Amino acid sequence: MSGNCLKDLVKLQDLFREILLKMIKPFLTLNVCVIFFFICSMAYSETDTLRITGSSYFDEKRTQVLSKYISYKLKIPVRYENIVSTKKMHALLRQGKVDLAMMNTFQYVFAKSDSINNIEPFMILGDSAGKAKTYRSCLIVAPSSSYRNIQDVINDAAHISLDFAYVSSTSGHIVPRMKLASLNVPYPEAQFESIQYSGGHLDAINSVLTKRTDAAFVSFDDLTNFQLTGKVGKDAVRIIWTSEPIAQSPIVIRSNLPKSLKADLRNLFLNLHKENPAVWHHVQENWGAVDPTRFMDATEADFVSVQQAADKVGKLVYFLNYYEERLAQQAQELKNGDQLIGRQQSAITKQKTILDQQIIQIKTQTFSLYLLGLVVLGIIAIIVVITQASRSKQKLNDALTTKNEELEHAVYDLNIAQDKLVHSEKMASLGLLTAGIAHEINNPVNFIFSGINGLEKNMKALMNVVAEYEKAEQLPSDQLAIQREQIAEIKRKNRYEAVKQSLAEFIVGIRIGAKRTADIVSGLRNFARTDESERTKAHVHDCLDSTLVLLHFKFKQAGIALVKNYDDRVPEMFCYPGPLNQAFMNLFTNAIQAIEAQSDQISSRIELTTTHKKEIVEIVISDNGIGIPQNIIAKIFDPFFTTKQVGEGTGLGLSITYGIIQKHQGTLEVKTQVGVGTTFFICLPTNLTLT
C-alpha cells in the first residue's frame, strides 16, 4: 500500500514539473527576444547614423535645415558637423569618418589631388534643361587701362599689382592660376610686382576701382550680380579675359556607402525641389548659384578642367589656405581678447557700484544710530555709538579687503588678457609682412638659381675639355701633336678662358643671394623670438637691423629712403630683445603709413639715429609724413585709440610700444608738426635692472 502511494507521488511530481516548464518557456523566449532587440537597436544607433559635414563656404543654419530633412525623410539618425578647416575636412574624409559632405569646388578637387580616393561626386545643381549649373572666372581692369587682353598683363607683369579674390576661391584664384601657368607664368609671385588677396570678390573689384591694384581675377557671375544690384557701376570696370565654365559646388559621398542608402539619398535629392519647396529655397540661398531648378547626378567629368588646375597648383594653394586660416585664427584671438577685457571692465564697474552702495549704506546706518543715541541715552548713547562705529568700521575694512582681493584677481586676469593681445598684435604684424618677405626671399633665391644654372653650363664646358685631356693620356706619343690641336679647338668652341673667369663671378653671386636669404630668416627669428620674459644681453643696432630687414620691402614699395646714423660707441646691454623688436616694428610701420598718407610728398625719408650718452642710449626715429594733430597728441598712447578706419588697425600699436619701453625702465617722447613730420625719442638705460 505504501509502495503504490510512493509511485503515485513521483508521477505527480514529474507531471507538475512538466506543466511548470511549459508555463515558463514562453517567458524565457520573450526575454531573449527583448535582449536581442535591445542589442540590435544599440548596434543600429552606432553604425547606421549618417555622418554629414558642411564647409565654411555654406551657411551653417541652412545646411542644418537640409540635414534635418534628410533625417526626417529617411527615418535615420543624422549627425551634422560644420568644418571650418579644409585640412581637417580632408583628414576626416581620408579616415572614412564622413558619409556625405557639402563642399565647394575648391575643397573637392584638392581632396582628389591629395589622393583621397574613397569619395565620389554625388549631386550637383542643374537647370530646367538638365544641364549642370556653372560659373566663370574673369580678369578685370580699369576702363582707362591700356591692357586689352591677359597677354598684355603678363607682358608688363613687372609693373603690375595683381589681385586674387581669396585663397580658397576657385573662380578668383585656382582657375586663374592655372590659366597663368598655361601662359608660362607658373609662379606669379616671382614675376608680378606684387600679389594681393583682398578677401572677397567685391573687395577685389573695389581694389581696381580705388587703384590699389592694376588688375584683379574675380567671379564673372558675382560681378554681373553686383552690377545688377547697383553695388558696382555697369561700366566701372572692363573685362579682358573670361574662363571656360566651372562646375558648381558638389555634394560628395563615401564610395562604399550601402547601395540602398545611396539610392534613397539619390531619390531624396532629385525630388527635393518638388517634395519640399521650403527646404529647396534654403538650398538655393546656400549654394549662391543663379536660378538653379533642381539637383542632378554629378560625375567626375564635371570637374576635369578644375581638377587639372588643382593638380598643378595644389601645394602652393594648400600653403596659402593654411596661412589664411592661421590669420583668421589670430584675428579671432584678438576679438576674444577684446571681449575678455570688456567683461572684466564690466565686472570691475559692477563691483565698484556695489562697494559705493555699501559705503553709503554703512554711513547712513551709522548716522541714524548716532542720532538715536543722542536722543535716548545722552552720554551713554555716545559710548554705544562709538562702539557701533568701531564695529561698522571693522566690517567696512573687511568688505574693502574682500573687494581689494577681487580687484587684484580682476587686474591679474586683465594682465593675462593684455599679454595675449600683445602676442596677437605681434603675430598680426608678422602676418601683414608675409607678402613682402616672400617677395624679398624670392629675389635672392632667383639669384642663386641663376648662378647654379650658369655653373652647370660652365661645368659641362670644362668637362668637355677634361674629356679630351683624358683621351690624350691614352694615345701614343706620335699622335699627341694632333690631339693637342683637337684640345685647342675644343677649348675655343667651349670658350674655355671665358668660362674660367666666369666661375668666380657665379660663386660670388650665389654667396650674395644666400647671405641675403640668411639675413631675412635671421630677422624673422629675432622678431618672433618667444623669450619675452627673459632679460638677455643684446645690441640695440642688431635689433634695429633685424626689424629693418623685415620692412625692406615696405620701404621699397613706398619709395622711402632710409638714413641711418649709428653711434659706434653704443654698447651691448641687457634688454628684452623680442618685445624691443616689436616696439621698433610698430614705430617704423607708423612712420611708413604716415608718409604714404602724404599725397603731395616730393621725397619720402625716414631717419634713424642712435646716440650713447653716459648710461643712456637714445634712439631717434624721424619721418616727413603727415604729422599728428595737436588735439589728439595726448591720446596716441591710450589703448584702442586709433584714427584709422575700422578693420585697418586695433589701436594697440603705440600703447604696446609705450608699455615695452616702460618695461625697459626707459622713456618714449614724441614731437610732431602737421604737414612736416613726426619724431619719436626713445631713451633706454644700458644697466637695466630686474624689477
DAQUIMO-V946047 format. One record per backbone hydrogen bond with DSSP energy under -1.0 kcal/mol. NH is the residue of the N-H (numbers start at 1). CO is the residue of the C=O. If there is no record, write none. Layout:
nh = [NH,NH]
co = [CO,CO]
This chain:
nh = [5,6,7,8,9,10,11,12,13,14,15,16,17,18,19,20,21,22,23,24,25,28,29,30,31,32,33,34,35,36,37,38,39,40,41,42,43,44,45,46,47,48,50,52,53,54,55,58,63,64,65,66,67,68,69,70,71,72,73,74,75,76,79,81,83,89,90,91,92,93,94,95,96,97,99,100,101,102,103,108,109,110,111,112,113,114,115,116,117,120,122,123,124,126,127,130,133,135,138,139,140,141,145,153,154,155,156,157,159,160,162,163,164,165,169,174,175,177,178,179,180,181,182,184,185,190,191,192,193,193,194,196,198,199,204,205,206,207,208,209,210,212,213,214,215,216,217,218,220,223,224,225,226,227,228,229,231,232,236,238,240,243,246,248,251,252,253,254,255,257,262,263,264,265,266,267,268,269,270,271,275,276,280,281,282,283,284,285,286,287,288,293,294,296,298,302,303,304,307,308,309,310,311,312,313,314,317,318,319,320,321,322,323,324,325,326,327,328,329,330,331,332,333,334,335,336,337,338,339,340,341,342,343,344,345,346,347,348,349,350,351,352,353,354,355,356,357,358,359,360,361,362,363,364,365,366,367,368,369,370,371,372,373,374,375,376,377,378,380,382,383,384,385,386,387,388,389,390,391,392,393,394,395,396,397,398,399,400,401,402,403,404,405,406,407,408,409,410,411,412,413,414,415,416,417,418,419,420,421,422,423,424,425,426,427,428,429,430,431,432,433,434,437,438,439,440,441,442,443,444,445,446,447,448,449,450,451,452,453,454,455,456,457,458,459,460,461,462,463,464,465,466,467,468,469,470,471,472,473,474,479,480,483,484,485,486,487,488,489,490,491,492,493,494,495,496,499,500,501,502,503,506,507,508,509,510,511,512,513,514,515,516,517,518,519,520,521,522,523,524,525,526,527,528,532,534,536,538,543,544,545,546,547,548,549,550,551,555,556,557,558,560,561,563,565,570,573,575,580,581,582,583,584,585,586,587,588,589,590,591,592,593,594,595,596,597,598,599,601,606,607,608,609,610,611,613,616,617,618,619,620,621,622,623,624,626,632,635,638,640,641,648,656,657,658,659,660,661,662,663,664,665,666,667,669,671,673,675,676,677,679,680,681,682,683,684,686]
co = [1,2,3,4,5,6,7,8,9,10,11,12,13,14,15,16,17,18,19,20,21,24,25,26,27,28,29,30,31,32,33,34,35,36,37,38,39,40,41,42,43,44,77,79,100,81,102,55,59,60,61,62,63,64,65,66,67,68,69,70,71,71,50,52,54,85,86,87,88,89,90,91,93,92,51,51,252,53,250,104,105,106,107,108,109,110,112,111,115,253,251,251,296,294,131,127,125,246,218,241,216,238,142,149,150,151,152,154,156,157,194,215,196,172,166,169,170,173,174,175,176,177,178,181,180,187,188,188,157,160,160,162,164,165,200,201,202,203,204,205,206,207,207,161,161,140,163,138,136,219,220,221,222,223,224,225,226,226,233,141,139,137,135,133,123,101,120,99,118,254,258,259,260,261,262,263,264,265,266,267,271,272,276,277,278,279,280,281,282,283,284,126,126,124,122,299,300,301,303,304,305,306,307,308,309,310,313,314,315,316,317,318,319,320,321,322,323,324,325,326,327,328,329,330,331,332,333,334,335,336,337,338,339,340,341,342,343,344,345,346,347,348,349,350,351,352,353,354,355,356,357,358,359,360,361,362,363,364,365,366,367,368,369,370,371,372,373,373,377,378,379,380,381,382,383,384,385,386,387,388,389,390,391,392,393,394,395,396,397,398,399,400,401,402,403,404,405,406,407,408,409,410,411,412,413,414,415,416,417,418,419,420,421,422,423,424,425,426,427,428,429,431,433,434,435,436,437,438,439,440,441,442,443,444,445,446,447,448,449,450,451,452,453,454,455,456,457,458,459,460,461,462,463,464,465,466,467,468,469,471,476,477,479,480,481,482,483,484,485,486,487,488,489,490,492,491,495,496,497,498,499,502,503,504,505,506,507,508,509,510,511,512,513,514,515,516,517,518,519,520,521,522,523,524,530,531,575,573,539,540,541,542,543,544,545,546,547,551,552,553,554,555,604,606,608,567,538,536,576,577,578,579,580,581,582,583,584,585,586,587,588,589,590,591,592,593,595,597,598,561,622,563,620,565,618,616,613,684,611,682,609,680,607,678,605,594,629,632,635,651,638,645,652,653,654,655,656,657,658,659,660,662,661,683,681,679,677,626,673,673,671,621,669,619,667,617,615]
